C-alpha cells in the first residue's frame, strides 16, 4: 500500500516539474509580447518626434526663404506634410 503512495507522489512530482522546453516556450512568448507592447508605443513616439522635427525644419526653411514662389519653396524646403 505504501509503495503505491510513493509511486503516486513520484508521478505527481514528475508532472509538476518545469521542463526546459516549457521555459523556452515561456521565454519566447514573453519576448514576442514584450516587443509588441513596448515596441509599438516606442515606434509611435519616435515617429511623432520625427514628424515634428521635420515640420519645424520645413517651416524654418520657408521662413528663411520668404518671398520665393511656392514651386521654388517646395523644391528647396520640401513639403511640410
C-alpha positions as semicolon CSV with decimal commas, in nm:
position;residue;x (nm);y (nm);z (nm)
1;X;0,000;0,000;0,000
2;X;0,279;0,241;0,086
3;X;0,461;0,159;-0,238
4;X;0,158;0,278;-0,436
5;X;0,152;0,608;-0,245
6;X;0,524;0,664;-0,306
7;X;0,483;0,587;-0,675
8;X;0,186;0,821;-0,696
9;X;0,383;1,100;-0,523
10;X;0,676;1,048;-0,762
11;X;0,446;1,065;-1,068
12;X;0,282;1,379;-0,929
13;X;0,622;1,547;-0,879
14;X;0,729;1,449;-1,233
15;X;0,420;1,615;-1,378
16;X;0,481;1,934;-1,177
17;X;0,848;1,964;-1,275
18;X;0,929;2,252;-1,501
19;X;1,087;2,129;-1,819
20;X;1,344;2,319;-2,024
21;X;1,107;2,318;-2,324
22;X;0,837;2,488;-2,115
23;X;1,085;2,754;-2,001
24;X;1,196;2,823;-2,359
25;X;0,837;2,848;-2,481
26;X;0,754;3,089;-2,200
27;X;1,063;3,297;-2,277
28;X;0,977;3,318;-2,648
29;X;0,617;3,416;-2,579
30;X;0,728;3,680;-2,329
31;X;0,981;3,820;-2,575
32;X;0,723;3,849;-2,853
33;X;0,464;4,010;-2,627
34;X;0,723;4,245;-2,480
35;X;0,836;4,354;-2,826
36;X;0,479;4,427;-2,929
37;X;0,373;4,601;-2,609
38;X;0,690;4,808;-2,577
39;X;0,787;4,842;-2,942
40;X;0,457;4,979;-3,068
41;X;0,442;5,280;-2,832
42;X;0,815;5,344;-2,878
43;X;0,770;5,344;-3,255
44;X;0,474;5,578;-3,228
45;X;0,670;5,824;-3,013
46;X;0,971;5,807;-3,246
47;X;0,752;5,873;-3,550
48;X;0,581;6,163;-3,376
49;X;0,913;6,320;-3,276
50;X;1,049;6,277;-3,630
51;X;0,736;6,431;-3,786
52;X;0,755;6,731;-3,552
53;X;1,126;6,776;-3,623
54;X;1,068;6,758;-3,998
55;X;0,781;7,007;-3,980
56;X;0,998;7,251;-3,785
57;X;1,279;7,220;-4,041
58;X;1,042;7,286;-4,333
59;X;0,881;7,585;-4,162
60;X;1,222;7,735;-4,072
61;X;1,343;7,691;-4,430
62;X;1,025;7,853;-4,564
63;X;1,070;8,144;-4,325
64;X;1,432;8,191;-4,430
65;X;1,331;8,188;-4,797
66;X;1,025;8,409;-4,763
67;X;0,916;8,572;-5,086
68;X;1,012;8,288;-5,322
69;X;0,742;8,131;-5,538
70;X;0,575;7,817;-5,399
71;X;0,740;7,589;-5,655
72;X;1,088;7,703;-5,551
73;X;0,998;7,676;-5,181
74;X;0,885;7,316;-5,228
75;X;1,194;7,220;-5,425
76;X;1,425;7,389;-5,175
77;X;1,250;7,309;-4,844
78;X;1,028;7,013;-4,919
79;X;0,664;6,956;-4,841
80;X;0,551;7,034;-4,484
81;X;0,321;6,731;-4,475
